[in-house]
C-alpha cells in the first residue's frame, strides 16, 4: 500500500534541504565577492528605556523564576504550573523547537489543567485563549511604545510601503532557507549525542490526541501568536534598547552624510534631533538577545542550543535592517515547517 503522507514528508524534507543548501551556496558566493549578506540601513536609535523590555518580558521572567531548573519542575503542582507557563518551545521529535509564548499566566493555568485532566475540549479552548492573550500582549506592546515613548512606525520596525514589506518577506524567507540545514543539523547531532527524554507537554498531548481542532489551535499559537510576541519582545524592544545603550556607550566614529542630515563634531548624524544608529555591527546586543531567546525555551531537551543560533540570525537581520518583518517571517516559516512535519507524521499514523 502506498504510504502517501510518509512520501510527502520525505519529499518535503529533501526539497527543503535542497533549497537550504542552494541558498547557503548563493550567500557564500556573495560573501567571497565582497558583498554584504544583508545591506545595512540607518535607523534612529529607539526612544524607549529599560522599562519597556522589563514590562514586555515580565511574563517570561516570572515564569522562569517560578520554574527553576528542569529537574525541579516535575511532580509538584506548582512545578507543573511553572513548566506550562514557561514553556516556549513546541518540539517535534528530531525537529527544532516551535516557539510558544509563555505570555499568558492564566492561559497557562488553563492549559495545565487541560493537560492533566485530558479534557480535549478544554485543552483546545485553552490554546485559543493563550493565543488571544499573546496577541493582546503584542498589541499592548506597540501601544505602550507609541503612547509612552512617542515611537514612530520607523521606531517600531514597520515597513513604510508595500514594496518594502514584500522585500522584507523575501529577506525573511531567505534567512529561513539559509539557516534551515545548520539548525536542523545541530538539533540532530545533539539529539543523537544526548538522547534527551523530556519534551514539550503539548507535543505529547498532540501525539496522543491529535484532533483537527487541537492541531488548528496549536498551529495558530505557534505560527501566528508566538512569532509576533517573541520578535516584538526579543528583537524590537530588547535588542533595540540594548543597541541604544551600546550606541551611547561606545565612541562613535564619523559616518557619511545621509540625505543632507547634519553631522555634529562628535560624528553623530542628526535629523530632527534624532540620533541614527551606526554602520558597524553591534554584536553584544545581538548576542544578548539571541542567548536570552534560546534560554527562554529552557526545559525541552537540546532545543535552546539551536534556538540560540536562530536568535543570533534573527538579531543580525534586525540590526542590519531595523525592521521586524524579516524576523517575523523567518520565525513563522520555522514554526510552520515544524508544524507541517508534525501534521504529516500524524497523517502517516492514520
C-alpha positions in Angstrom: 0.0 0.0 0.0 1.4 3.4 -1.0 2.4 5.5 2.0 1.3 8.9 0.8 1.9 11.0 4.0 5.3 9.3 4.5 6.4 10.0 1.0 5.1 13.6 1.3 7.2 14.1 4.4 10.3 12.6 2.7 9.9 14.8 -0.4 9.2 17.9 1.7 12.4 17.4 3.7 14.5 16.7 0.7 13.1 19.8 -1.1 13.8 21.9 2.0 17.3 20.6 2.3 18.0 21.3 -1.4 16.6 24.9 -1.1 18.6 25.5 2.0 21.9 24.3 0.5 21.3 26.3 -2.6 20.6 29.4 -0.6 23.8 28.9 1.5 25.8 28.5 -1.7 24.4 31.7 -3.1 25.1 33.6 0.1 28.7 32.2 0.2 29.2 33.5 -3.3 28.1 36.9 -2.2 30.4 36.8 0.7 33.5 35.9 -1.3 32.6 38.6 -3.8 32.7 41.1 -1.0 29.0 41.9 -1.0 27.2 42.2 2.4 24.8 39.4 3.2 22.3 42.0 4.3 22.9 45.6 3.4 22.9 47.9 6.4 20.2 50.5 6.7 20.3 53.6 9.0 17.6 54.0 11.7 17.0 56.2 14.6 18.1 54.9 18.0 15.0 53.7 19.7 13.4 56.1 22.1 12.4 53.7 24.9 14.4 52.9 28.1 14.9 49.8 30.2 11.3 49.8 31.4 10.0 48.7 28.0 11.8 45.3 27.8 11.2 44.7 31.5 7.4 45.2 31.1 7.2 43.1 27.9 9.5 40.3 29.2 7.9 40.2 32.7 5.7 37.2 31.9 8.8 35.2 30.8 10.9 36.4 33.7 8.1 35.4 36.1 7.7 32.0 34.6 11.4 31.3 34.7 11.7 32.5 38.3 8.8 30.1 39.2 10.1 27.2 37.2 13.7 26.9 38.4 15.7 24.0 37.0 14.1 21.4 34.8 14.5 18.7 37.3 12.8 20.9 39.9 9.5 21.3 38.0 8.5 17.6 37.9 5.9 16.2 40.2 4.6 19.2 42.2 1.5 21.2 41.1 3.4 24.5 41.4 6.2 23.0 39.3 3.7 21.8 36.7 2.2 25.2 36.5 5.6 26.9 36.1 6.5 24.4 33.4 3.3 25.1 31.5 3.7 28.9 31.7 7.4 29.0 31.0 7.3 26.5 28.1 8.2 28.4 25.0 9.1 25.6 22.6 6.9 23.1 20.8 9.4 20.4 19.8 8.5 17.7 17.4 10.8 14.6 17.5 14.0 15.4 15.8 12.9 18.9 14.8 13.9 22.3 16.1 11.5 23.9 18.6 8.4 25.8 17.7 8.1 28.9 19.9 5.1 29.0 22.1 4.9 32.2 24.1 4.6 31.9 27.8 3.0 35.3 28.0 -0.4 34.3 29.4 -0.3 33.3 33.0 -4.0 32.5 33.3 -3.9 30.7 29.9 -1.0 28.7 31.2 -3.1 27.6 34.2 -5.9 26.5 31.9 -3.6 24.7 29.6 -2.0 22.9 32.5 -5.4 21.9 33.9 -6.4 20.6 30.5 -3.2 18.6 30.1 -3.6 16.7 33.3 -7.4 16.4 33.0 -7.1 15.2 29.4 -10.2 17.3 28.6 -9.7 17.8 24.9 -12.3 20.5 24.6 -10.8 22.4 27.4 -7.3 22.0 26.1 -8.3 23.3 22.7 -10.1 26.2 24.2 -7.1 27.0 26.5 -4.8 27.0 23.5 -7.0 29.5 21.7 -7.1 31.6 24.9 -3.3 31.5 25.1 -3.1 32.7 21.5 -5.5 35.6 22.2 -3.6 36.7 25.3 -0.3 36.5 23.4 -1.7 38.6 20.6 -3.2 41.1 23.1 0.2 41.4 24.8 1.9 42.1 21.4 -0.7 44.8 20.6 -0.3 46.3 24.1 3.5 46.4 23.5 3.1 48.5 20.4 0.6 50.8 22.1 2.9 51.3 25.0 5.8 52.2 22.8 3.7 54.7 20.9 1.9 56.3 23.9 4.7 56.3 26.4 7.7 56.9 24.2 6.3 58.5 21.1 7.6 55.7 18.9 7.0 56.2 15.1 6.5 53.4 12.5 10.2 53.5 11.8 11.0 53.1 15.6 8.6 50.1 15.6 10.5 48.4 12.8 7.5 48.6 10.4 7.8 48.8 6.6 6.9 52.1 5.1 5.5 50.8 1.8 4.1 47.6 0.3 7.2 47.2 -1.8 9.4 47.3 1.4 7.0 44.8 3.1 7.4 42.3 0.3 11.1 42.8 0.2 11.2 42.1 3.9 9.2 39.0 3.5 11.6 37.8 0.8 14.5 38.5 3.1 12.9 36.5 5.9 12.3 33.6 3.6 15.9 33.7 2.6 17.0 33.7 6.2 14.8 30.7 6.9 16.2 28.8 3.9 19.8 29.6 4.8 19.5 28.6 8.4 17.4 25.5 8.0 20.2 23.0 7.4 22.6 24.3 10.1 19.9 24.5 12.8 18.4 21.1 12.0 21.9 19.6 11.8 22.8 20.9 15.3 19.5 19.6 16.6 20.1 16.1 15.1 23.6 15.9 16.4 22.6 17.0 19.9 19.6 14.6 20.0 21.8 11.7 18.9 24.5 12.6 21.4 22.4 13.3 24.5 19.2 11.4 23.7 17.0 13.8 25.8 13.9 12.2 27.3 11.9 15.4 28.1 9.7 17.0 25.6 7.0 19.7 25.4 3.8 18.5 27.1 1.7 20.0 24.3 3.5 17.7 21.8 2.9 14.7 24.0 -0.8 15.5 24.1 -0.9 16.1 20.4 0.8 12.8 19.8 -1.9 11.1 21.9 -4.9 13.1 20.8 -4.1 14.8 17.5 -7.6 16.0 16.6 -8.1 18.6 13.9 -9.3 21.2 16.4 -6.2 20.8 18.6 -3.9 20.9 15.6 -5.5 24.1 14.4 -5.3 25.8 17.7 -1.7 24.7 18.2 -0.7 25.8 14.7 -2.2 29.2 15.2 -0.4 29.7 18.5 2.9 28.5 17.1 2.8 30.1 13.6 0.9 33.4 14.3 0.8 34.4 18.0 4.2 33.3 19.3 6.4 34.8 16.5 4.6 38.2 16.8 5.2 38.3 20.6 8.7 37.0 20.6 10.0 39.1 17.8 8.5 42.2 19.4 9.9 41.3 22.8 13.4 40.0 21.9 14.3 41.9 18.7 12.3 45.1 18.7 12.1 46.0 22.3 15.0 44.2 24.0 17.6 44.4 21.2 16.5 47.9 20.2 17.2 49.1 23.8 20.5 47.2 24.0 21.6 48.9 20.8 20.7 52.2 22.2 22.8 51.5 25.3 25.7 50.3 23.2 25.4 53.3 20.9 25.8 55.8 23.7 28.5 53.7 25.5 31.0 53.3 22.6 32.8 56.1 20.8 31.1 57.0 17.5 33.3 57.4 14.5 32.2 59.9 11.8 29.9 58.4 9.2 28.7 59.6 5.8 26.1 62.2 5.4 22.6 60.8 4.8 20.2 62.7 2.7 21.5 66.1 3.8 21.5 65.3 7.5 23.8 67.4 9.6 26.8 65.7 11.3 28.0 67.3 14.5 31.5 67.4 15.9 31.1 64.0 17.6 30.4 62.3 14.2 26.7 61.8 15.1 24.2 62.1 12.3 21.2 64.2 13.3 17.9 64.8 11.6 15.0 66.3 13.5 17.2 66.0 16.6 17.2 62.2 16.5 20.3 60.0 16.6 21.0 57.4 13.9 22.5 54.0 14.5 26.0 53.4 13.2 27.0 51.2 10.3 29.1 48.8 12.4 27.5 45.6 13.6 26.8 45.8 17.3 27.5 42.2 18.3 26.8 42.5 22.0 23.1 43.3 21.7 22.7 40.5 19.1 24.5 38.0 21.4 22.5 39.0 24.5 19.1 39.0 22.8 19.9 35.8 20.9 21.1 34.0 24.1 18.0 35.1 26.1 15.8 34.0 23.2 17.3 30.5 23.4 17.2 30.4 27.2 13.6 31.4 27.3 13.0 27.9 25.7 14.7 26.1 28.6 13.4 22.8 29.8 12.8 21.0 26.4 15.9 18.9 25.8 18.5 20.4 23.5 16.2 22.9 21.8 17.8 26.0 23.5 21.1 25.4 21.7 19.9 25.7 18.1 17.4 28.3 19.1 20.3 30.5 20.4 21.8 30.2 16.9 18.4 31.2 15.4 18.3 34.1 17.8 21.7 35.3 16.5 20.5 35.1 12.9 17.3 37.0 13.7 19.2 39.5 15.7 21.7 40.1 12.9 18.9 40.7 10.4 17.2 43.2 12.8 20.5 45.0 13.4 21.1 45.4 9.7 17.5 46.4 8.7 16.0 47.6 12.0 12.7 46.1 10.8 10.9 43.2 12.3 9.0 41.8 9.3 12.1 39.8 8.1 12.5 38.3 11.6 8.8 37.5 11.9 8.7 35.9 8.5 11.7 33.7 9.3 10.2 32.8 12.7 6.8 32.0 11.2 8.4 29.8 8.5 10.4 27.8 11.0 7.4 27.2 13.2 5.2 26.5 10.2 7.6 23.9 8.8 7.8 22.1 12.1 4.0 22.0 12.4 3.7 20.8 8.8 6.1 17.9 9.6 4.1 17.1 12.7 0.9 17.1 10.8 2.4 14.8 8.2 3.6 12.5 10.9 0.1 12.2 12.3 -1.3 11.7 8.9 1.1 8.8 8.3 -0.1 7.1 11.5 -3.7 7.2 10.4 
